[in-house]
Amino acid sequence: MAKKNMGQGLGWWAFLIGLIIAVVTGFSRNPESWAWILVVLGLVVGYLNISDREAGKFLIASVALMLAGSARLEILFPSLGIGSILSNILSSLVVLVAPAAIIVGIKTVYEAAR
């Protein structure tokens, strides 16, 4: 039982750190340099943090974030660069959430097939 609580804590921290990195990379000139860290954190989140009960909601939210991440937000306020920052943040969130969605999707299919 203690191990499960530790896993939920680790998954929560991985998500929080990934979220902070995603926001910070929004202001970076080279957001791709953090991609591998976001992928690893996403794998940890997907494996440790999402239960079977939460899988459906998480996958729907993941699809919504991935669709929003594909939007061309650079056209918003081009002189201020706000759209570019938002686009970078959403792209980094997609890099965080996509591996988690893959893990949760595989776990969900496995549970359904069992």
C-alpha positions in Angstrom: 0.0 0.0 0.0 2.8 2.4 0.8 4.4 1.8 -2.6 1.2 2.8 -4.4 1.0 6.1 -2.5 4.6 6.7 -3.4 3.9 6.0 -7.1 1.0 8.4 -7.1 3.2 11.1 -5.5 5.9 10.5 -8.0 3.4 10.7 -10.9 2.0 13.9 -9.5 5.4 15.5 -9.1 6.4 14.4 -12.6 3.2 16.1 -14.0 3.8 19.2 -12.0 7.5 19.5 -13.1 6.5 18.8 -16.7 3.9 21.5 -16.5 6.4 24.0 -15.2 9.0 23.0 -17.8 6.3 23.4 -20.5 5.5 26.9 -19.4 9.2 27.9 -19.1 9.9 26.5 -22.6 7.1 28.8 -23.9 9.4 31.7 -23.3 12.5 29.9 -24.6 14.0 30.4 -28.0 14.8 26.7 -28.2 11.9 24.7 -26.7 13.0 21.5 -28.4 16.0 21.1 -26.1 13.6 20.1 -23.3 11.6 17.6 -25.3 13.3 14.4 -24.1 12.8 15.4 -20.4 9.1 16.1 -21.1 8.8 12.7 -22.9 10.3 10.9 -19.9 8.1 12.8 -17.4 5.1 11.9 -19.6 5.9 8.2 -19.5 6.1 8.4 -15.7 2.8 10.2 -15.5 1.1 7.7 -17.8 2.5 4.7 -16.0 2.1 5.9 -12.3 -0.5 8.6 -12.1 -3.5 7.6 -14.2 -5.8 4.8 -12.8 -8.2 2.7 -14.8 -11.1 4.8 -13.5 -9.4 8.0 -14.8 -8.3 6.7 -18.1 -11.3 7.8 -20.2 -11.2 11.4 -18.9 -7.5 11.5 -19.3 -7.5 10.3 -22.9 -10.3 12.8 -23.9 -8.3 15.6 -22.2 -5.2 14.4 -24.0 -6.9 14.6 -27.4 -8.2 18.1 -26.6 -4.7 19.3 -25.7 -3.1 17.7 -28.8 -5.7 19.4 -31.0 -5.2 22.7 -29.3 -1.4 22.2 -29.7 -1.8 21.9 -33.4 -3.5 25.3 -33.7 -1.5 28.1 -35.3 -1.6 30.6 -32.4 1.3 32.6 -33.8 -1.2 34.7 -35.7 -2.6 36.1 -32.4 -1.0 39.4 -31.5 2.1 38.9 -33.8 3.7 42.2 -32.7 3.7 41.1 -29.0 4.7 37.5 -29.6 2.0 36.2 -27.3 0.7 33.8 -29.9 4.2 32.4 -30.3 4.6 31.9 -26.6 1.2 30.2 -26.3 2.0 28.0 -29.2 5.3 27.0 -27.7 3.6 26.2 -24.3 0.9 24.1 -26.0 3.5 22.3 -28.1 5.5 21.5 -25.0 2.3 20.3 -23.2 1.7 18.0 -26.2 5.2 16.5 -25.8 4.4 15.9 -22.1 0.9 14.5 -22.6 1.4 12.4 -25.7 3.6 9.7 -24.1 1.3 9.5 -21.1 -1.7 9.1 -23.5 0.1 6.3 -25.3 0.8 4.4 -22.0 -2.7 5.0 -20.8 -4.2 3.9 -24.1 -2.1 0.7 -24.1 -3.1 0.0 -20.5 -6.8 0.6 -21.4 -6.7 -1.7 -24.4 -4.9 -4.4 -22.4 -7.6 -4.2 -19.6 -10.4 -4.3 -22.2 -8.9 -7.3 -23.9 -8.4 -9.2 -20.6 
